Amino acid sequence: MIISPDRRNRGKLWTMWLRWLKMRVFCGPDIWPRQTTSGLSASGSTLCFDVGTSCVVEIFIGDEFMTKEEVFEFIKANPVCALATAKDNRPFVRMIMLYQADESGIIFTTGENKDMHWQIKRNPQVELCFYNAEQGKQVRVNGTAEALEDLELKKQVVKDYPFLQEWVDREGYEVLVVYRIEDAVATPWTMETNFKPKEYIEL
């Protein structure tokens, strides 16, 4: 997080990461084990501990740091997302409706005739961006899109999205392409953490 060393202490600070109950603390180890908090102030979701003249530690608590389960919950609550692909070093992005997000995978669908499908076939590296304006929170998910040849899953998708039924009745289930994001890594963001080190969460 943030360390404000006293000017009298110009020694090199070795950074220490402590994450406990969604907290992160940075402090010099030559100071931290021997000092106790002499003061405490709170502002919003930030707690500031004065640990003497050597450093001030800011601990950010609340929704800024997310667990894997919280990422899935956020995605499911905000399923409309932007999906970015690339072709010939050119980026392409569009809004999609995510189908599923849980321990079994992050899954979305498209059509075999869609540009998105052919872009992913040529370059399966994609990124999705989920956003909630009321919370001021964003979660990006980066990974590799893998097509799933699962007829039962496709039938379930059509059952959940009845508007697809006429299309697959006419063209067959082969035109419906189901993708799952492999090796997915989520990166949360809020205004409060805009200038803080990024958090990477493996999904």
C-alpha positions in Angstrom: 0.0 0.0 0.0 1.5 3.3 1.0 4.5 3.9 3.3 5.4 7.4 4.4 8.9 7.0 5.9 10.2 9.6 8.3 13.0 11.7 6.8 15.3 10.6 9.5 14.9 7.0 8.4 16.4 6.8 5.0 17.2 3.1 5.0 15.8 0.9 2.3 12.4 -0.3 3.2 11.7 -3.9 2.4 8.1 -4.3 1.4 6.0 -6.8 3.2 2.6 -8.0 2.0 0.0 -9.0 4.6 -3.4 -10.0 3.4 -5.9 -11.0 6.1 -9.6 -10.4 6.0 -9.2 -8.4 2.8 -6.5 -6.2 4.2 -3.1 -5.3 2.8 -0.3 -3.8 4.8 3.1 -2.5 3.7 5.7 -1.6 6.3 9.4 -2.0 6.8 10.2 -5.3 8.7 12.9 -3.6 10.7 10.1 -1.4 12.2 6.9 -3.5 12.1 7.8 -6.3 14.5 8.8 -4.0 17.3 6.3 -1.1 17.0 2.8 -0.9 18.2 0.1 1.5 16.9 0.1 4.8 18.6 -2.8 6.2 16.7 -5.7 5.3 14.5 -7.8 7.3 12.1 -10.4 6.2 9.6 -11.6 7.8 6.4 -14.1 6.0 4.2 -12.7 2.6 3.5 -9.1 3.5 4.6 -7.6 3.0 8.0 -4.4 4.9 8.8 -2.1 3.6 11.5 0.7 5.7 13.0 3.4 3.3 14.0 5.7 5.9 15.4 8.1 8.1 13.6 9.2 5.5 11.1 6.2 5.0 8.9 2.5 5.4 8.4 0.6 2.4 7.0 -2.7 2.7 5.1 -4.9 -0.4 5.2 -7.7 -0.5 2.6 -10.7 -2.5 3.7 -14.1 -3.2 2.3 -15.0 -4.0 -1.3 -11.7 -3.0 -2.9 -10.2 -6.4 -2.6 -12.2 -9.3 -3.9 -12.2 -13.1 -3.4 -12.7 -15.5 -6.2 -16.3 -16.1 -5.0 -17.0 -12.4 -4.9 -15.7 -12.1 -8.5 -18.2 -14.7 -9.6 -21.0 -13.0 -7.7 -20.2 -9.7 -9.3 -20.1 -11.2 -12.8 -23.4 -13.0 -12.3 -25.0 -9.8 -11.0 -23.6 -7.8 -14.1 -23.7 -10.3 -16.9 -23.7 -7.8 -19.8 -20.1 -7.1 -20.5 -17.7 -5.9 -23.2 -15.7 -8.7 -24.9 -12.5 -7.7 -26.7 -10.8 -9.7 -29.5 -8.0 -8.9 -31.9 -7.4 -9.6 -35.5 -4.3 -8.6 -37.5 -3.2 -6.4 -34.6 -6.5 -4.6 -34.7 -8.7 -4.6 -31.6 -12.5 -5.3 -31.7 -14.9 -5.0 -28.9 -18.6 -5.6 -28.5 -21.2 -6.0 -25.7 -22.4 -9.5 -25.0 -24.6 -11.3 -22.5 -22.6 -13.8 -20.4 -24.2 -17.2 -20.1 -22.5 -18.7 -17.0 -19.9 -17.8 -14.4 -19.0 -20.2 -11.6 -16.5 -22.9 -10.6 -17.3 -24.8 -13.8 -16.2 -21.9 -16.0 -17.0 -18.5 -17.5 -19.1 -19.3 -20.6 -20.5 -17.2 -23.4 -22.1 -18.0 -26.8 -22.0 -16.7 -30.3 -22.9 -17.8 -33.8 -20.7 -19.7 -36.3 -21.2 -17.0 -38.9 -20.2 -14.1 -36.5 -17.0 -12.1 -36.9 -16.4 -12.6 -33.2 -16.2 -16.4 -33.7 -13.7 -16.2 -36.5 -11.6 -13.7 -34.7 -11.4 -16.0 -31.7 -10.6 -19.0 -33.9 -7.6 -17.1 -35.2 -6.6 -15.6 -31.8 -8.3 -17.1 -28.8 -6.8 -14.6 -26.3 -9.8 -12.5 -25.1 -10.7 -10.1 -22.4 -14.1 -9.4 -20.8 -15.0 -6.3 -18.9 -17.8 -6.2 -16.4 -18.9 -2.9 -14.8 -21.4 -1.7 -12.2 -22.0 2.1 -12.4 -23.8 2.3 -9.0 -20.9 0.6 -7.2 -18.3 2.3 -9.3 -16.6 -1.1 -9.7 -15.1 -2.9 -12.7 -13.8 -6.5 -13.1 -11.8 -7.5 -16.1 -11.3 -11.1 -17.0 -8.4 -12.2 -19.3 -8.0 -15.7 -20.7 -8.1 -18.1 -23.6 -11.5 -18.8 -25.2 -12.0 -22.5 -25.9 -14.9 -23.8 -28.0 -17.0 -26.6 -26.2 -18.4 -29.4 -28.3 -21.1 -30.2 -25.8 -24.5 -30.8 -27.4 -26.3 -31.1 -24.0 -24.9 -27.7 -23.0 -26.0 -26.2 -26.3 -29.5 -27.6 -25.7 -29.6 -26.0 -22.2 -28.5 -22.7 -23.7 -31.4 -22.8 -26.2 -33.8 -23.7 -23.4 -32.6 -20.8 -21.3 -32.6 -18.5 -24.4 -35.8 -19.5 -26.3 -35.3 -16.9 -29.0 -32.5 -19.2 -30.3 -34.9 -22.1 -30.8 -36.1 -21.1 -34.3 -32.5 -20.5 -35.4 -31.2 -23.9 -34.3 -34.3 -25.7 -35.6 -33.6 -24.2 -39.0 -29.8 -24.4 -39.1 -28.9 -27.1 -36.5 -27.0 -26.9 -33.3 -23.7 -26.7 -35.2 -24.3 -22.9 -35.8 -24.3 -22.3 -32.0 -20.8 -21.9 -30.6 -20.2 -22.1 -26.9 -17.0 -20.8 -25.5 -15.4 -21.2 -22.0 -12.6 -19.0 -20.8 -9.6 -21.1 -19.8 -6.7 -19.8 -17.5 -9.0 -16.9 -16.5 -7.5 -14.2 -14.4 -9.7 -11.4 -13.0 -8.5 -7.8 -12.2 -10.9 -5.7 -10.0 -10.9 -1.9 -10.1 -12.5 0.9 -8.2 -11.8 4.6 -8.0 -10.4 4.0 -4.5 -7.9 1.5 -5.8 -7.1 3.4 -9.1 -3.5 4.2 -8.0 -2.9 1.1 -5.9 -1.1 -2.1 -7.0 -3.4 -4.3 -9.1 -4.9 -7.4 -7.7 -4.9 -10.6 -9.9 -7.3 -13.4 -9.0 -7.1 -16.8 -10.7 -10.6 -18.1 -11.5 
